[in-house]
Amino acid sequence: MSPLTTFLQRSTPHVLALFRIVIGLLFACHGASSLFGVLGGAMGQGGTVPTGSWPGWYAAVIQLAGGLLVMLGLGTRAAAFISSGSMAFAYFTAHQGSALWPIQNGGEASAMYCWAFLLLFFAGPGSWALDRVFFGDRGQETAPSAQREPSAA
């Protein structure tokens, strides 16, 4: 096995954790802006979404809670699954009707978050997750490393 391959295999859980932290933080910022009017407010227009309004307020709650849970690595798979679904819903209800491609319909962020969270759902939280502090390595499946079959010479 080459030194590069060894380095990449050792680094993967840490890079995955950095990805999870950044995606979770950015997603939580969307929710905080809509719920609390910070960081430019709802949709960059200032203000907040009306409490209980469908779907904006519920989406913002999912963004804030899901983003924080993913960022911390606490219930990552469940939070990522729900967050991915909410972004798929957002894409198909708010964006896809106006044009086919995300670049044309303003749905790039929804599409990217949807796929990023789907990746985290399948890949897990990587290293540095609070799940490991509370639950150990239970449920932290890792992909088996490729093993070479002995050659029959």
VONUVEX-137343 format. One line per field, with one value per atom (N, C-alpha, C): x, y, z; residue in three letters; atom name; residue number from 1. Coordinates in Angstrom, 3 decimals. Example, Ala and Ser with C-alpha at 12.3 -4.5 7.8 and 13.67 -1.06 7.14 Angstrom:
# residues 2
east 13.190,12.300,13.200,12.850,13.670,12.900
north -5.690,-4.500,-3.300,-2.250,-1.060,0.030
up 7.800,7.800,7.800,7.080,7.140,7.870
fiti ALA,ALA,ALA,SER,SER,SER
kelo N,CA,C,N,CA,C
guse 1,1,1,2,2,2
//
This chain:
# residues 153
east 0.866,0.000,0.908,0.582,1.426,1.262,2.249,2.137,0.942,0.624,-0.520,-1.823,-1.968,-3.168,-3.286,-2.196,-2.195,-2.599,-2.036,-2.378,-3.855,-4.360,-5.764,-6.694,-6.373,-7.207,-7.199,-6.035,-5.952,-6.656,-6.668,-7.232,-8.734,-9.310,-10.721,-11.668,-11.562,-12.507,-12.398,-11.201,-11.001,-11.536,-11.316,-11.841,-13.363,-13.910,-15.359,-15.926,-15.227,-15.671,-15.645,-14.601,-14.541,-15.691,-15.961,-17.083,-18.386,-18.609,-19.821,-19.953,-18.881,-18.914,-19.257,-18.612,-18.857,-20.282,-20.721,-22.075,-23.104,-22.915,-23.844,-23.895,-22.739,-22.690,-23.399,-23.113,-23.749,-25.260,-25.711,-27.137,-27.813,-27.162,-27.702,-27.800,-26.861,-26.915,-28.158,-28.555,-29.787,-30.988,-31.059,-32.170,-32.167,-30.998,-30.895,-31.295,-30.913,-31.266,-32.775,-33.426,-34.880,-35.650,-35.158,-35.891,-35.631,-34.387,-34.001,-33.656,-33.654,-33.371,-31.906,-31.015,-29.578,-28.975,-27.749,-27.010,-27.756,-28.422,-29.155,-30.635,-31.063,-32.481,-32.995,-34.277,-34.919,-34.695,-34.128,-33.837,-33.048,-32.226,-31.395,-32.146,-33.431,-34.275,-34.489,-33.812,-34.046,-35.315,-35.544,-36.751,-36.694,-37.819,-37.926,-39.122,-39.183,-40.377,-41.429,-42.689,-43.742,-43.786,-43.879,-43.918,-45.069,-44.749,-45.753,-46.150,-45.579,-45.966,-45.420,-46.247,-45.849,-45.366,-44.285,-43.323,-42.125,-42.063,-40.874,-40.406,-41.325,-40.918,-40.452,-41.159,-40.785,-39.442,-39.223,-37.937,-36.815,-37.053,-36.029,-35.706,-36.704,-36.465,-35.628,-35.962,-35.162,-33.744,-33.596,-32.260,-31.436,-32.024,-31.272,-30.956,-31.965,-31.751,-30.913,-31.272,-30.522,-29.079,-28.877,-27.519,-26.671,-27.252,-26.501,-26.182,-27.160,-26.923,-25.848,-25.932,-24.927,-23.563,-23.518,-22.245,-21.585,-22.376,-21.846,-21.615,-22.181,-22.046,-22.907,-24.064,-24.981,-26.245,-26.443,-27.568,-27.397,-26.174,-25.840,-26.663,-26.771,-27.470,-28.945,-29.613,-31.034,-31.209,-30.381,-30.478,-30.168,-29.183,-28.826,-29.942,-30.578,-31.673,-32.843,-33.233,-34.343,-33.968,-32.744,-32.290,-32.235,-31.770,-31.727,-33.139,-34.066,-35.451,-36.072,-35.756,-36.330,-35.789,-34.536,-33.958,-34.490,-34.765,-35.401,-36.798,-37.546,-38.875,-38.778,-37.816,-37.639,-37.332,-36.463,-36.094,-37.299,-38.031,-39.123,-40.349,-40.558,-41.736,-41.451,-40.251,-39.978,-39.150,-38.419,-37.485,-37.780,-37.997,-38.052,-39.161,-40.227,-41.333,-41.008,-39.981,-39.685,-38.684,-37.879,-36.930,-36.371,-35.816,-35.331,-34.048,-33.086,-31.758,-31.641,-30.942,-30.758,-30.113,-29.221,-28.576,-29.590,-30.652,-31.685,-32.789,-33.063,-34.209,-33.855,-32.577,-32.158,-32.122,-32.141,-32.184,-30.857,-29.752,-28.439,-28.162,-28.453,-28.187,-29.025,-30.286,-31.151,-30.625,-30.239,-29.727,-28.419,-27.524,-26.232,-26.410,-27.233,-27.474,-28.126,-29.083,-29.757,-28.741,-27.850,-26.871,-25.791,-25.394,-24.383,-24.914,-26.163,-26.737,-26.982,-27.324,-27.496,-26.160,-25.074,-23.746,-23.455,-23.745,-23.496,-24.375,-25.592,-26.465,-25.814,-25.245,-24.631,-23.224,-22.431,-21.029,-20.854,-21.798,-21.655,-20.897,-20.679,-20.136,-18.629,-17.889,-16.439,-15.960,-14.774,-14.229,-14.771,-14.437,-14.773,-16.279,-17.035,-18.483,-18.861,-19.831,-20.295,-20.945,-21.464,-22.003,-20.960,-19.722,-18.659,-18.425,-18.586,-18.412,-19.509,-20.749,-21.881,-22.116,-21.833,-22.196,-21.018,-19.802,-18.642,-18.648,-18.055,-17.999,-19.186,-20.147,-21.329,-22.053,-22.343,-23.074,-22.220,-20.929,-20.036,-19.374,-20.163,-19.623,-18.628,-17.587,-16.625,-16.529,-16.216,-16.082,-14.881,-15.025,-13.884,-12.787,-11.569,-10.462,-10.272,-9.842,-9.638,-8.478,-8.721,-7.665,-7.298,-6.012,-5.546,-5.643,-6.096,-6.098,-4.675,-4.222,-2.878,-2.882,-1.845,-1.783,-1.372,-2.036,-1.689,-0.611,0.597,1.704,2.031
north -1.184,0.000,1.242,2.206,3.390,4.300,5.143,6.089,7.042,7.410,8.288,7.596,6.348,5.583,5.438,5.145,5.015,6.329,7.429,8.751,9.069,8.799,9.085,8.243,6.974,6.120,6.588,7.004,7.506,8.842,9.660,11.012,11.056,10.076,10.103,10.414,9.749,10.062,11.512,12.068,13.443,14.458,14.196,15.082,14.996,13.807,13.645,14.436,14.429,15.199,16.702,17.183,18.600,18.953,18.090,18.288,18.388,17.447,17.429,18.710,19.156,20.358,21.595,21.745,22.920,22.911,21.760,21.672,21.952,21.360,21.578,23.026,23.672,25.083,25.976,25.773,26.603,26.406,25.163,24.869,25.501,25.414,26.029,27.549,28.146,29.599,29.983,29.154,29.420,29.430,28.442,28.374,29.542,29.893,31.007,32.325,32.511,33.766,33.881,32.777,32.803,32.907,32.244,32.229,33.465,33.968,35.048,36.363,36.389,37.623,38.015,37.106,37.394,37.075,37.492,37.168,37.580,38.686,39.190,38.880,38.063,37.762,36.787,36.563,35.598,35.962,35.034,35.199,36.468,36.892,38.067,39.380,39.354,40.544,41.143,40.612,41.069,40.433,40.563,40.016,38.513,37.952,36.523,35.953,34.645,34.009,33.957,34.126,34.086,32.727,32.756,31.531,30.639,29.378,28.406,28.424,29.317,29.388,28.192,27.677,26.531,26.991,26.529,25.620,26.328,27.658,28.412,28.240,28.355,28.255,26.842,25.837,24.443,24.114,24.633,24.435,25.069,26.256,26.937,26.164,25.576,24.761,23.540,22.888,21.738,22.178,23.339,23.827,24.095,24.767,25.090,23.834,23.042,21.847,20.806,20.535,19.557,19.978,21.250,21.752,21.636,21.991,21.887,20.431,19.543,18.125,17.541,17.851,17.361,17.951,19.235,19.880,19.223,18.910,18.303,16.801,16.207,14.771,14.011,14.536,13.928,13.489,12.193,11.699,12.081,12.020,12.537,11.910,10.606,9.946,10.344,10.355,10.733,12.199,13.078,14.507,14.764,14.057,14.234,13.730,12.631,12.088,13.071,13.611,14.571,15.855,16.324,17.544,17.349,16.195,15.910,15.918,15.297,15.269,16.646,17.479,18.831,19.640,19.417,20.135,19.590,18.297,17.749,18.347,18.415,19.026,20.480,21.225,22.633,22.763,21.899,21.991,21.749,20.677,20.313,21.202,21.804,22.665,24.131,24.611,26.040,26.377,25.414,25.752,25.049,23.761,22.960,23.375,23.955,24.354,25.479,26.278,27.422,27.108,26.075,25.664,24.302,23.590,22.243,22.207,23.026,22.949,23.887,23.439,24.281,25.639,25.684,26.946,27.931,27.419,28.268,28.627,27.763,27.987,28.455,28.745,29.241,28.170,26.913,25.833,25.152,25.798,25.174,24.834,25.757,25.492,24.320,24.282,23.173,21.847,21.811,20.574,20.146,21.088,20.756,20.263,20.946,20.487,19.110,18.894,17.598,16.482,16.644,15.596,15.510,16.645,16.618,15.856,16.107,15.404,13.930,13.623,12.223,11.484,12.131,11.551,11.276,12.246,12.058,10.956,10.819,9.741,8.388,8.212,6.932,6.774,7.841,7.738,7.815,8.415,8.588,9.867,10.119,11.409,11.575,10.501,10.610,10.682,11.195,11.311,12.573,12.764,13.951,14.151,13.094,13.188,12.944,13.705,13.507,12.141,11.555,10.202,9.247,9.419,8.556,8.786,10.013,10.313,9.637,9.736,9.212,7.723,7.221,5.846,4.985,5.510,4.742,4.568,3.492,3.239,2.437,2.173,1.403,2.130,1.424,2.014,2.822,2.869,3.638,2.702,2.172,1.262,1.996,1.313,1.890,0.977,1.559,0.757,-0.156,-1.414,-2.326,-1.910,-2.010,-1.652,-2.784,-2.390,-3.381,-4.285,-5.556,-6.510,-7.263,-7.447,-8.165,-9.660,-10.321,-11.774,-12.235,-13.255,-13.766,-14.295,-13.961,-14.390,-15.867,-16.546,-17.952,-18.022,-18.266,-18.249,-19.614
up 0.000,0.000,0.000,-0.838,-0.967,0.242,0.512,1.630,1.469,0.238,0.009,0.401,-0.007,0.339,1.848,2.517,3.973,4.624,4.154,4.688,4.488,3.296,3.003,3.874,4.069,4.908,6.364,6.861,8.246,8.397,7.360,7.438,7.220,6.586,6.203,7.358,8.532,9.608,10.092,10.052,10.515,9.497,8.222,7.169,7.141,7.332,7.402,8.587,9.717,10.878,10.581,9.924,9.548,8.604,7.644,6.718,7.502,8.425,9.249,10.061,10.668,11.510,10.681,9.534,8.687,8.126,7.612,7.060,8.151,9.324,10.429,10.866,10.966,11.370,10.357,9.089,8.060,8.036,8.211,8.213,9.430,10.585,11.806,11.660,10.956,10.717,9.915,8.960,8.200,9.136,10.010,10.953,11.927,12.447,13.395,12.739,11.488,10.812,10.639,10.316,10.116,11.419,12.462,13.740,14.592,14.556,15.466,14.775,13.453,12.729,12.734,13.116,13.135,11.775,11.570,10.346,9.080,9.118,7.959,7.988,8.937,9.077,8.044,8.078,7.194,5.736,4.964,3.533,3.240,4.200,4.003,3.995,4.342,4.303,5.688,6.698,8.065,8.601,9.857,10.457,10.624,10.990,11.243,10.494,10.434,9.870,10.976,10.642,11.661,12.374,13.668,14.458,14.026,13.766,13.380,11.918,11.115,9.700,8.937,8.022,7.219,5.861,5.360,5.945,6.553,6.421,6.799,8.230,9.185,10.588,10.910,10.408,10.668,10.015,8.823,8.154,8.962,9.500,10.288,11.560,12.189,13.385,13.027,11.910,11.464,11.144,10.512,10.176,11.422,12.394,13.614,14.415,14.720,15.543,14.797,13.546,12.765,12.565,12.259,12.064,13.321,14.469,15.722,16.063,15.894,16.187,15.268,13.990,13.047,13.388,13.658,13.984,15.197,16.208,17.427,17.285,16.272,16.104,17.093,17.391,18.352,17.602,17.475,16.672,15.218,14.748,13.418,12.309,12.310,11.201,11.156,12.297,12.328,11.934,12.507,12.201,10.726,10.186,8.777,7.866,8.234,7.429,7.365,8.507,8.557,7.815,8.018,7.344,5.834,5.386,3.952,3.370,4.069,3.605,3.546,4.527,4.516,3.341,2.988,1.850,0.525,0.449,-0.750,-0.902,0.197,0.179,-0.272,0.295,-0.082,-1.572,-2.077,-3.481,-4.387,-4.114,-5.020,-4.868,-3.700,-3.542,-3.846,-3.532,-3.690,-4.927,-5.478,-6.554,-7.871,-7.834,-9.045,-9.995,-9.498,-10.352,-11.319,-11.005,-11.867,-12.978,-12.812,-13.850,-13.462,-14.423,-14.181,-13.352,-13.707,-13.087,-11.883,-10.829,-9.636,-9.942,-10.906,-11.266,-11.824,-12.419,-13.002,-12.013,-11.043,-10.163,-8.756,-8.514,-7.196,-6.118,-6.509,-5.539,-5.276,-5.629,-5.445,-3.983,-3.077,-1.658,-1.158,-1.525,-1.110,-1.641,-2.894,-3.490,-2.829,-2.619,-2.002,-0.569,0.214,1.586,1.595,0.707,0.635,0.436,-0.535,-0.824,0.248,0.827,1.897,3.107,3.475,4.614,4.294,3.060,2.687,2.798,2.401,2.556,4.035,4.901,6.332,6.918,6.416,6.867,6.602,5.421,5.077,5.636,5.651,6.072,7.581,8.271,9.708,10.039,11.320,11.745,11.631,11.351,11.374,12.813,13.008,14.364,15.036,16.263,17.060,17.223,17.314,17.467,18.925,19.432,20.803,21.000,19.937,20.053,20.635,20.268,20.775,22.259,22.727,24.150,24.964,24.495,25.241,25.033,23.830,23.495,23.084,23.140,22.698,21.203,20.735,19.294,18.801,19.693,19.299,18.168,17.130,16.012,15.060,15.291,14.423,13.423,12.503,11.518,10.640,10.302,9.376,8.168,7.051,5.838,5.991,5.634,5.746,4.785,5.241,4.358,3.350,2.202,1.146,1.551,1.508,1.827,0.567,0.419,-0.764,-0.533,-1.558,-1.531,-1.813,-1.095,-1.428,-2.856,-3.558,-4.952,-5.007,-5.868,-6.063,-7.120,-6.666,-7.613,-8.113
fiti MET,MET,MET,SER,SER,SER,PRO,PRO,PRO,LEU,LEU,LEU,THR,THR,THR,THR,THR,THR,PHE,PHE,PHE,LEU,LEU,LEU,GLN,GLN,GLN,ARG,ARG,ARG,SER,SER,SER,THR,THR,THR,PRO,PRO,PRO,HIS,HIS,HIS,VAL,VAL,VAL,LEU,LEU,LEU,ALA,ALA,ALA,LEU,LEU,LEU,PHE,PHE,PHE,ARG,ARG,ARG,ILE,ILE,ILE,VAL,VAL,VAL,ILE,ILE,ILE,GLY,GLY,GLY,LEU,LEU,LEU,LEU,LEU,LEU,PHE,PHE,PHE,ALA,ALA,ALA,CYS,CYS,CYS,HIS,HIS,HIS,GLY,GLY,GLY,ALA,ALA,ALA,SER,SER,SER,SER,SER,SER,LEU,LEU,LEU,PHE,PHE,PHE,GLY,GLY,GLY,VAL,VAL,VAL,LEU,LEU,LEU,GLY,GLY,GLY,GLY,GLY,GLY,ALA,ALA,ALA,MET,MET,MET,GLY,GLY,GLY,GLN,GLN,GLN,GLY,GLY,GLY,GLY,GLY,GLY,THR,THR,THR,VAL,VAL,VAL,PRO,PRO,PRO,THR,THR,THR,GLY,GLY,GLY,SER,SER,SER,TRP,TRP,TRP,PRO,PRO,PRO,GLY,GLY,GLY,TRP,TRP,TRP,TYR,TYR,TYR,ALA,ALA,ALA,ALA,ALA,ALA,VAL,VAL,VAL,ILE,ILE,ILE,GLN,GLN,GLN,LEU,LEU,LEU,ALA,ALA,ALA,GLY,GLY,GLY,GLY,GLY,GLY,LEU,LEU,LEU,LEU,LEU,LEU,VAL,VAL,VAL,MET,MET,MET,LEU,LEU,LEU,GLY,GLY,GLY,LEU,LEU,LEU,GLY,GLY,GLY,THR,THR,THR,ARG,ARG,ARG,ALA,ALA,ALA,ALA,ALA,ALA,ALA,ALA,ALA,PHE,PHE,PHE,ILE,ILE,ILE,SER,SER,SER,SER,SER,SER,GLY,GLY,GLY,SER,SER,SER,MET,MET,MET,ALA,ALA,ALA,PHE,PHE,PHE,ALA,ALA,ALA,TYR,TYR,TYR,PHE,PHE,PHE,THR,THR,THR,ALA,ALA,ALA,HIS,HIS,HIS,GLN,GLN,GLN,GLY,GLY,GLY,SER,SER,SER,ALA,ALA,ALA,LEU,LEU,LEU,TRP,TRP,TRP,PRO,PRO,PRO,ILE,ILE,ILE,GLN,GLN,GLN,ASN,ASN,ASN,GLY,GLY,GLY,GLY,GLY,GLY,GLU,GLU,GLU,ALA,ALA,ALA,SER,SER,SER,ALA,ALA,ALA,MET,MET,MET,TYR,TYR,TYR,CYS,CYS,CYS,TRP,TRP,TRP,ALA,ALA,ALA,PHE,PHE,PHE,LEU,LEU,LEU,LEU,LEU,LEU,LEU,LEU,LEU,PHE,PHE,PHE,PHE,PHE,PHE,ALA,ALA,ALA,GLY,GLY,GLY,PRO,PRO,PRO,GLY,GLY,GLY,SER,SER,SER,TRP,TRP,TRP,ALA,ALA,ALA,LEU,LEU,LEU,ASP,ASP,ASP,ARG,ARG,ARG,VAL,VAL,VAL,PHE,PHE,PHE,PHE,PHE,PHE,GLY,GLY,GLY,ASP,ASP,ASP,ARG,ARG,ARG,GLY,GLY,GLY,GLN,GLN,GLN,GLU,GLU,GLU,THR,THR,THR,ALA,ALA,ALA,PRO,PRO,PRO,SER,SER,SER,ALA,ALA,ALA,GLN,GLN,GLN,ARG,ARG,ARG,GLU,GLU,GLU,PRO,PRO,PRO,SER,SER,SER,ALA,ALA,ALA,ALA,ALA,ALA
kelo N,CA,C,N,CA,C,N,CA,C,N,CA,C,N,CA,C,N,CA,C,N,CA,C,N,CA,C,N,CA,C,N,CA,C,N,CA,C,N,CA,C,N,CA,C,N,CA,C,N,CA,C,N,CA,C,N,CA,C,N,CA,C,N,CA,C,N,CA,C,N,CA,C,N,CA,C,N,CA,C,N,CA,C,N,CA,C,N,CA,C,N,CA,C,N,CA,C,N,CA,C,N,CA,C,N,CA,C,N,CA,C,N,CA,C,N,CA,C,N,CA,C,N,CA,C,N,CA,C,N,CA,C,N,CA,C,N,CA,C,N,CA,C,N,CA,C,N,CA,C,N,CA,C,N,CA,C,N,CA,C,N,CA,C,N,CA,C,N,CA,C,N,CA,C,N,CA,C,N,CA,C,N,CA,C,N,CA,C,N,CA,C,N,CA,C,N,CA,C,N,CA,C,N,CA,C,N,CA,C,N,CA,C,N,CA,C,N,CA,C,N,CA,C,N,CA,C,N,CA,C,N,CA,C,N,CA,C,N,CA,C,N,CA,C,N,CA,C,N,CA,C,N,CA,C,N,CA,C,N,CA,C,N,CA,C,N,CA,C,N,CA,C,N,CA,C,N,CA,C,N,CA,C,N,CA,C,N,CA,C,N,CA,C,N,CA,C,N,CA,C,N,CA,C,N,CA,C,N,CA,C,N,CA,C,N,CA,C,N,CA,C,N,CA,C,N,CA,C,N,CA,C,N,CA,C,N,CA,C,N,CA,C,N,CA,C,N,CA,C,N,CA,C,N,CA,C,N,CA,C,N,CA,C,N,CA,C,N,CA,C,N,CA,C,N,CA,C,N,CA,C,N,CA,C,N,CA,C,N,CA,C,N,CA,C,N,CA,C,N,CA,C,N,CA,C,N,CA,C,N,CA,C,N,CA,C,N,CA,C,N,CA,C,N,CA,C,N,CA,C,N,CA,C,N,CA,C,N,CA,C,N,CA,C,N,CA,C,N,CA,C,N,CA,C,N,CA,C,N,CA,C,N,CA,C,N,CA,C,N,CA,C,N,CA,C,N,CA,C,N,CA,C,N,CA,C,N,CA,C,N,CA,C,N,CA,C,N,CA,C,N,CA,C,N,CA,C,N,CA,C,N,CA,C,N,CA,C,N,CA,C,N,CA,C,N,CA,C,N,CA,C,N,CA,C
guse 1,1,1,2,2,2,3,3,3,4,4,4,5,5,5,6,6,6,7,7,7,8,8,8,9,9,9,10,10,10,11,11,11,12,12,12,13,13,13,14,14,14,15,15,15,16,16,16,17,17,17,18,18,18,19,19,19,20,20,20,21,21,21,22,22,22,23,23,23,24,24,24,25,25,25,26,26,26,27,27,27,28,28,28,29,29,29,30,30,30,31,31,31,32,32,32,33,33,33,34,34,34,35,35,35,36,36,36,37,37,37,38,38,38,39,39,39,40,40,40,41,41,41,42,42,42,43,43,43,44,44,44,45,45,45,46,46,46,47,47,47,48,48,48,49,49,49,50,50,50,51,51,51,52,52,52,53,53,53,54,54,54,55,55,55,56,56,56,57,57,57,58,58,58,59,59,59,60,60,60,61,61,61,62,62,62,63,63,63,64,64,64,65,65,65,66,66,66,67,67,67,68,68,68,69,69,69,70,70,70,71,71,71,72,72,72,73,73,73,74,74,74,75,75,75,76,76,76,77,77,77,78,78,78,79,79,79,80,80,80,81,81,81,82,82,82,83,83,83,84,84,84,85,85,85,86,86,86,87,87,87,88,88,88,89,89,89,90,90,90,91,91,91,92,92,92,93,93,93,94,94,94,95,95,95,96,96,96,97,97,97,98,98,98,99,99,99,100,100,100,101,101,101,102,102,102,103,103,103,104,104,104,105,105,105,106,106,106,107,107,107,108,108,108,109,109,109,110,110,110,111,111,111,112,112,112,113,113,113,114,114,114,115,115,115,116,116,116,117,117,117,118,118,118,119,119,119,120,120,120,121,121,121,122,122,122,123,123,123,124,124,124,125,125,125,126,126,126,127,127,127,128,128,128,129,129,129,130,130,130,131,131,131,132,132,132,133,133,133,134,134,134,135,135,135,136,136,136,137,137,137,138,138,138,139,139,139,140,140,140,141,141,141,142,142,142,143,143,143,144,144,144,145,145,145,146,146,146,147,147,147,148,148,148,149,149,149,150,150,150,151,151,151,152,152,152,153,153,153
//
